[in-house]
């Protein structure tokens, strides 16, 4: 493996990590909006339960975002 091949592979991995973080963040924002719509005062029980489930998915997503950040940190 040459230095050029290694550099190209590193650039591709960096791009992949950037794309992953961006996608996770955008999905997080969408889930936050959905949670807010379903947890507002006066919502039906079904809407509140839906909001809580979406909030749980969002919490899992935030953990994935943190793991992507760890990948970036260890990759440097």
Secondary structure per residue as TSV (DSSP state, phi and psi in degrees):
chain	resnum	aa	ss	phi	psi
A	1	X	-	360.0	128.5
A	2	X	-	-89.0	167.5
A	3	X	H	-61.5	-36.1
A	4	X	H	-64.5	-43.5
A	5	X	H	-63.6	-42.8
A	6	X	H	-62.6	-43.8
A	7	X	H	-63.3	-41.6
A	8	X	H	-64.1	-42.8
A	9	X	H	-63.8	-39.8
A	10	X	H	-65.8	-41.5
A	11	X	H	-63.1	-41.2
A	12	X	H	-65.5	-42.1
A	13	X	H	-63.7	-42.1
A	14	X	H	-60.8	-44.1
A	15	X	H	-62.2	-41.8
A	16	X	H	-62.7	-43.1
A	17	X	H	-64.3	-43.0
A	18	X	H	-59.8	-45.2
A	19	X	H	-62.8	-42.1
A	20	X	H	-61.0	-49.1
A	21	X	H	-62.1	-42.1
A	22	X	H	-63.8	-44.6
A	23	X	H	-63.8	-43.7
A	24	X	H	-63.2	-40.8
A	25	X	H	-65.8	-43.2
A	26	X	H	-62.9	-40.9
A	27	X	H	-65.3	-39.2
A	28	X	H	-59.0	-45.0
A	29	X	H	-62.6	-40.3
A	30	X	H	-63.9	-42.8
A	31	X	H	-65.9	-37.5
A	32	X	H	-62.1	-42.2
A	33	X	H	-62.6	-43.1
A	34	X	H	-63.3	-43.3
A	35	X	H	-60.4	-45.6
A	36	X	H	-60.6	-39.1
A	37	X	H	-65.9	-32.1
A	38	X	H	-98.0	-8.4
A	39	X	S	-110.2	7.8
A	40	X	S	-67.7	157.0
A	41	X	T	-59.1	133.4
A	42	X	T	91.7	0.7
A	43	X	-	-69.8	152.0
A	44	X	-	-69.0	164.0
A	45	X	H	-57.7	-40.6
A	46	X	H	-63.6	-41.8
A	47	X	H	-65.0	-41.6
A	48	X	H	-65.1	-40.8
A	49	X	H	-64.0	-41.4
A	50	X	H	-60.4	-44.7
A	51	X	H	-60.1	-41.2
A	52	X	H	-66.5	-39.4
A	53	X	H	-65.0	-43.0
A	54	X	H	-63.7	-40.0
A	55	X	H	-61.0	-38.6
A	56	X	H	-63.7	-42.1
A	57	X	H	-62.1	-41.3
A	58	X	H	-63.7	-39.7
A	59	X	H	-61.3	-41.1
A	60	X	H	-63.5	-39.8
A	61	X	H	-63.8	-40.5
A	62	X	H	-61.7	-37.3
A	63	X	H	-64.4	-40.4
A	64	X	H	-62.7	-39.1
A	65	X	H	-61.7	-42.4
A	66	X	H	-62.4	-39.7
A	67	X	H	-66.3	-37.3
A	68	X	H	-63.1	-38.8
A	69	X	H	-65.2	-35.3
A	70	X	H	-65.9	-39.7
A	71	X	H	-58.1	-46.3
A	72	X	H	-60.7	-43.6
A	73	X	H	-63.4	-43.8
A	74	X	H	-77.1	-21.2
A	75	X	H	-77.2	-27.1
A	76	X	-	-61.0	360.0
